[in-house]
Amino acid sequence: MFENLTDKISGIFDKIKGKGVIDDSSLNGVMREIRVALLESDVSISVAKDFIDKVKEKALGQEIIKSISPAQMIIKIVNDELTELLGSQNDDLNLNGKTPVLILMVGLQGSGKTTSSAKLAKYIMKNNNKKILMASLDIYRPAAQEQLITLGKKNNIETLELQKNKSPLQIAKYAYKVAKDSSSDILILDSAGRNHVDKKMMKEIKEISEEFNFSEILLVSDSMTGQDAVNTAKSFSEKVKLTGIILTRIDGDSRGGAALSMRYITEKPIKFMGVGEKIEDFETFYPDRIANRILGMGDVVSLVEKASEEIDEEEAKKMQKKFLKGRFTLLDYSKQLDQLTKMGGIQSVMKYLPGLSGLKDKMEASMQNNDIFKKQKAIINSMTPKERNFPDIVKASRKIRISKGSGTHVQDINKLLKQFKKMSQMMKKMGTNKNLDSIMNSGQFGDLQNLINKNKPIQ
């Protein structure tokens, strides 16, 4: 989502990093370029202007021009203000109150409200160990209630059965009774949406919000709609007592401005992000981490958290022992590919790593229509157990057999074996040399750019 803005701001910072001194003219030029980058990324004019004014005020106030490292000081100030703009710190979900605790999901039709309801329910079940009931109040969109029921069944979330010939408010009252009788900790109500904000929808949502004491009223907003999302958020915040925002389709091609503008205009925190189609593709919104991502500084903390969720700890310890003893096989390599795939693939991992944002597009281009991981898995699966443990025996005749069995080319097998050999050498070196700097400078890691170029599709 933020790649467009990241590329632009990183380019601006690259211009000033080598300068020992930044004068007033240079500072104004940098601020002007950042302002243009924000506007091109769909940040509203008022938000962009206020942001630049604050950065300039702080920069001049700290005598940045006389600083030993003015470029780094500018980057720090921009980072601090960006974090402030996004909300300073993450706001936890409020699950306190008399049970069942009530959560109301609001938003336009097509914003991902129903899917987000299920994602939120699954998130709470996993992280808070609560019993949850979901209920759809949408009596207008065809099969809206059925969609939520299906999501509930698929993910083991209790969901209110289909309700016919009832108004949304009547369904809400009945759902509350069912939640109370079944001792549910939390009731999530998925309200009806429209293609645009209208009086009838707002009146309906207002009636429901005033009938119950909601702990959370969350606006679900599609980040792909840009400034329209900001205008929608403003309309909802004026009519309903919103407590937070969930941004959906973060993994799409939106320019990121909606996220930057929404918090500022509504004064409501962004609490979660939908980062994919799967039920688990749902993340807490951390302003400081997002600011780091936008400025190309990476987000290693989120990457570690993601890895800890996807990777089995015992399996990781076993693999570590093998690495340090230099006993790394193709079967182990295959398991590493599985773990990387679970984390969303190498492109997903790269967005969390500092300094690699520029390589992401090249990596995606080289992998287009050429799923490298699947291809390498197919090659390994087509080998005999002996070949996986002793890949040096894989010569010409074996390569031809393996290529036919895996539906690949001999060149693909050669690439896999070459990559595996380099990785094995690196692992053996790690077993005898604990000095990370020495390993990094030994050349064993190879050039990532070369790896990207070598993995281009074979015509």
ChimeraX attribute file (.defattr): number of C-alpha atoms within 10 A of each C-alpha:
attribute: neighborCount
match mode: 1-to-1
recipient: residues
	/A:1	19
	/A:2	23
	/A:3	22
	/A:4	17
	/A:5	24
	/A:6	24
	/A:7	16
	/A:8	20
	/A:9	22
	/A:10	18
	/A:11	14
	/A:12	17
	/A:13	17
	/A:14	12
	/A:15	11
	/A:16	19
	/A:17	16
	/A:18	11
	/A:19	11
	/A:20	13
	/A:21	16
	/A:22	20
	/A:23	12
	/A:24	11
	/A:25	9
	/A:26	13
	/A:27	20
	/A:28	14
	/A:29	13
	/A:30	19
	/A:31	20
	/A:32	14
	/A:33	16
	/A:34	21
	/A:35	21
	/A:36	16
	/A:37	21
	/A:38	26
	/A:39	19
	/A:40	16
	/A:41	23
	/A:42	23
	/A:43	25
	/A:44	20
	/A:45	14
	/A:46	12
	/A:47	20
	/A:48	20
	/A:49	15
	/A:50	12
	/A:51	20
	/A:52	19
	/A:53	13
	/A:54	13
	/A:55	21
	/A:56	18
	/A:57	10
	/A:58	16
	/A:59	19
	/A:60	13
	/A:61	9
	/A:62	13
	/A:63	11
	/A:64	23
	/A:65	20
	/A:66	13
	/A:67	14
	/A:68	11
	/A:69	16
	/A:70	23
	/A:71	22
	/A:72	15
	/A:73	17
	/A:74	24
	/A:75	18
	/A:76	15
	/A:77	18
	/A:78	23
	/A:79	20
	/A:80	16
	/A:81	20
	/A:82	22
	/A:83	20
	/A:84	17
	/A:85	22
	/A:86	25
	/A:87	22
	/A:88	16
	/A:89	14
	/A:90	17
	/A:91	18
	/A:92	12
	/A:93	15
	/A:94	13
	/A:95	19
	/A:96	12
	/A:97	13
	/A:98	11
	/A:99	15
	/A:100	25
	/A:101	22
	/A:102	24
	/A:103	24
	/A:104	23
	/A:105	25
	/A:106	28
	/A:107	30
	/A:108	23
	/A:109	19
	/A:110	13
	/A:111	25
	/A:112	18
	/A:113	26
	/A:114	29
	/A:115	19
	/A:116	24
	/A:117	28
	/A:118	23
	/A:119	23
	/A:120	20
	/A:121	24
	/A:122	22
	/A:123	19
	/A:124	17
	/A:125	15
	/A:126	11
	/A:127	8
	/A:128	10
	/A:129	11
	/A:130	16
	/A:131	18
	/A:132	22
	/A:133	26
	/A:134	25
	/A:135	29
	/A:136	28
	/A:137	23
	/A:138	20
	/A:139	19
	/A:140	12
	/A:141	11
	/A:142	9
	/A:143	12
	/A:144	17
	/A:145	24
	/A:146	14
	/A:147	13
	/A:148	24
	/A:149	21
	/A:150	13
	/A:151	19
	/A:152	22
	/A:153	11
	/A:154	10
	/A:155	13
	/A:156	10
	/A:157	20
	/A:158	19
	/A:159	23
	/A:160	20
	/A:161	14
	/A:162	14
	/A:163	19
	/A:164	9
	/A:165	8
	/A:166	12
	/A:167	14
	/A:168	23
	/A:169	17
	/A:170	14
	/A:171	22
	/A:172	23
	/A:173	15
	/A:174	16
	/A:175	24
	/A:176	24
	/A:177	13
	/A:178	16
	/A:179	27
	/A:180	17
	/A:181	10
	/A:182	13
	/A:183	14
	/A:184	18
	/A:185	19
	/A:186	27
	/A:187	27
	/A:188	28
	/A:189	27
	/A:190	27
	/A:191	26
	/A:192	24
	/A:193	25
	/A:194	16
	/A:195	10
	/A:196	12
	/A:197	16
	/A:198	11
	/A:199	9
	/A:200	10
	/A:201	17
	/A:202	18
	/A:203	13
	/A:204	15
	/A:205	24
	/A:206	15
	/A:207	13
	/A:208	20
	/A:209	19
	/A:210	11
	/A:211	12
	/A:212	14
	/A:213	13
	/A:214	22
	/A:215	18
	/A:216	21
	/A:217	20
	/A:218	24
	/A:219	27
	/A:220	29
	/A:221	31
	/A:222	26
	/A:223	29
	/A:224	22
	/A:225	17
	/A:226	22
	/A:227	19
	/A:228	16
	/A:229	24
	/A:230	26
	/A:231	17
	/A:232	18
	/A:233	24
	/A:234	15
	/A:235	15
	/A:236	20
	/A:237	18
	/A:238	10
	/A:239	12
	/A:240	18
	/A:241	16
	/A:242	23
	/A:243	21
	/A:244	22
	/A:245	26
	/A:246	29
	/A:247	28
	/A:248	24
	/A:249	20
	/A:250	20
	/A:251	17
	/A:252	15
	/A:253	13
	/A:254	21
	/A:255	24
	/A:256	25
	/A:257	28
	/A:258	26
	/A:259	29
	/A:260	25
	/A:261	25
	/A:262	30
	/A:263	20
	/A:264	17
	/A:265	16
	/A:266	19
	/A:267	17
	/A:268	21
	/A:269	24
	/A:270	26
	/A:271	22
	/A:272	24
	/A:273	24
	/A:274	28
	/A:275	18
	/A:276	16
	/A:277	14
	/A:278	10
	/A:279	20
	/A:280	15
	/A:281	15
	/A:282	22
	/A:283	19
	/A:284	17
	/A:285	23
	/A:286	20
	/A:287	23
	/A:288	22
	/A:289	19
	/A:290	22
	/A:291	26
	/A:292	20
	/A:293	23
	/A:294	26
	/A:295	26
	/A:296	24
	/A:297	21
	/A:298	22
	/A:299	21
	/A:300	17
	/A:301	12
	/A:302	17
	/A:303	18
	/A:304	11
	/A:305	10
	/A:306	16
	/A:307	17
	/A:308	11
	/A:309	12
	/A:310	13
	/A:311	16
	/A:312	11
	/A:313	12
	/A:314	9
	/A:315	10
	/A:316	12
	/A:317	11
	/A:318	10
	/A:319	18
	/A:320	15
	/A:321	13
	/A:322	17
	/A:323	21
	/A:324	18
	/A:325	15
	/A:326	18
	/A:327	15
	/A:328	22
	/A:329	19
	/A:330	23
	/A:331	16
	/A:332	16
	/A:333	19
	/A:334	20
	/A:335	15
	/A:336	15
	/A:337	19
	/A:338	16
	/A:339	16
	/A:340	19
	/A:341	16
	/A:342	14
	/A:343	18
	/A:344	13
	/A:345	14
	/A:346	15
	/A:347	18
	/A:348	15
	/A:349	19
	/A:350	19
	/A:351	24
	/A:352	23
	/A:353	18
	/A:354	15
	/A:355	15
	/A:356	16
	/A:357	23
	/A:358	16
	/A:359	16
	/A:360	17
	/A:361	13
	/A:362	14
	/A:363	20
	/A:364	14
	/A:365	15
	/A:366	19
	/A:367	18
	/A:368	12
	/A:369	10
	/A:370	15
	/A:371	12
	/A:372	18
	/A:373	17
	/A:374	14
	/A:375	18
	/A:376	21
	/A:377	19
	/A:378	18
	/A:379	24
	/A:380	22
	/A:381	17
	/A:382	18
	/A:383	21
	/A:384	13
	/A:385	13
	/A:386	10
	/A:387	17
	/A:388	20
	/A:389	16
	/A:390	12
	/A:391	18
	/A:392	10
	/A:393	12
	/A:394	18
	/A:395	10
	/A:396	10
	/A:397	8
	/A:398	15
	/A:399	20
	/A:400	15
	/A:401	14
	/A:402	23
	/A:403	19
	/A:404	14
	/A:405	14
	/A:406	18
	/A:407	13
	/A:408	17
	/A:409	16
	/A:410	18
	/A:411	12
	/A:412	19
	/A:413	21
	/A:414	14
	/A:415	15
	/A:416	19
	/A:417	17
	/A:418	12
	/A:419	14
	/A:420	17
	/A:421	18
	/A:422	14
	/A:423	18
	/A:424	20
	/A:425	15
	/A:426	21
	/A:427	22
	/A:428	17
	/A:429	20
	/A:430	18
	/A:431	17
	/A:432	11
	/A:433	13
	/A:434	11
	/A:435	10
	/A:436	10
	/A:437	9
	/A:438	12
	/A:439	16
	/A:440	12
	/A:441	10
	/A:442	12
	/A:443	11
	/A:444	16
	/A:445	14
	/A:446	15
	/A:447	9
	/A:448	11
	/A:449	11
	/A:450	9
	/A:451	14
	/A:452	16
	/A:453	14
	/A:454	12
	/A:455	17
	/A:456	16
	/A:457	15
	/A:458	10
	/A:459	3
